[in-house]
Amino acid sequence: MVIKKKEAKVKEPKSKEVLIGVVSNYFEHVGVAAIKLKNSLKKGDKIKVVGGNVEFEQVVDSMQIQHKVVSEAKKGDEIGIKLNEKVRKDYKIFKK
């Protein structure tokens, strides 16, 4: 007698998260993370920060490249973003 088991259905996430960068440095005294981008990012995009015991989401209010405010950045740029929580080097940044 052969008993077939039902396969559990895996739910797809509602929104696909795309890895856009990794924290390369964090400046605690100003709450700013330096992020090396692997994908583009714009002001107003919603991001998710994941690493260690930290996981939070926020909207990109502003970002800088070489201390100049920009509204968008492309793959390969290193940007600075003020974050709502403390992060560490190598934390991953996803775009929601």
MIFITOR-962357 format. One line per 10 residues: number of its first residue (from 1); their letters; for each residue x, y, z of C-alpha. Coordinates in steps of 0.25 Angstrom, whole numbers, plus 2048, in hexadecimal, padded with zeros to 3 digits. Example, Ala and Ser with C-alpha at 12.3 -4.5 7.8 and 13.67 -1.06 7.14 Angstrom:
BEGIN
1 = AS = 831,7EE,81F | 837,7FC,81D
This chain:
BEGIN
1 = MVIKKKEAKV = 800,800,800 | 806,80E,7FC | 802,81A,803 | 803,827,7FC | 806,833,805 | 801,841,801 | 80B,84B,7FE | 80B,858,806 | 808,864,7FD | 813,86F,7FF
11 = KEPKSKEVLI = 80D,87C,7FF | 814,887,7F6 | 817,894,7FD | 80E,89F,7F9 | 819,8A8,7F4 | 826,8A3,7EF | 832,8A9,7F7 | 83E,8AC,7EF | 84C,8AD,7F5 | 851,8BB,7F2
21 = GVVSNYFEHV = 85D,8BC,7FB | 866,8B9,807 | 86A,8C2,812 | 879,8C5,811 | 879,8CE,81D | 871,8D4,828 | 873,8E2,82E | 86C,8E1,83C | 86D,8EF,840 | 865,8F4,834
31 = GVAAIKLKNS = 85D,8E7,832 | 861,8E6,823 | 865,8D9,81C | 86E,8D9,810 | 868,8CF,806 | 86F,8C9,7F9 | 863,8C7,7EF | 861,8BB,7E7 | 855,8C1,7E1 | 84E,8CE,7DF
41 = LKKGDKIKVV = 847,8D6,7EA | 83F,8E3,7EA | 83A,8EC,7F4 | 82C,8E7,7F9 | 82F,8D8,7F7 | 82C,8CF,803 | 838,8C7,808 | 839,8BC,811 | 846,8BA,81A | 84A,8AC,81E
51 = GGNVEFEQVV = 856,8A7,827 | 859,8A1,834 | 84C,8A3,83D | 848,8AF,835 | 83D,8B0,82B | 835,8BD,828 | 82F,8C4,81C | 830,8D3,819 | 82E,8DD,80D | 83A,8E3,807
61 = DSMQIQHKVV = 838,8F2,80B | 845,8F7,806 | 853,8F1,801 | 860,8F7,7FE | 86C,8F4,7F5 | 879,8FA,7F9 | 872,904,803 | 868,909,7F8 | 859,906,7F9 | 854,8FE,7ED
71 = SEAKKGDEIG = 846,8F9,7EA | 84B,8EC,7E3 | 857,8E3,7E3 | 85B,8D8,7DA | 862,8CA,7DB | 871,8CC,7DF | 86E,8D9,7E7 | 872,8DA,7F6 | 867,8E2,7FD | 864,8E7,80B
81 = IKLNEKVRKD = 856,8E5,811 | 851,8E9,81E | 84B,8DD,825 | 841,8DC,830 | 849,8D1,837 | 857,8CD,83A | 85D,8C4,82F | 86B,8BD,82D | 874,8BA,822 | 86F,8B0,818
91 = YKIFKK = 860,8B1,81C | 858,8B0,80F | 84F,8BA,809 | 843,8B6,801 | 839,8BE,7F8 | 82A,8BA,7FB
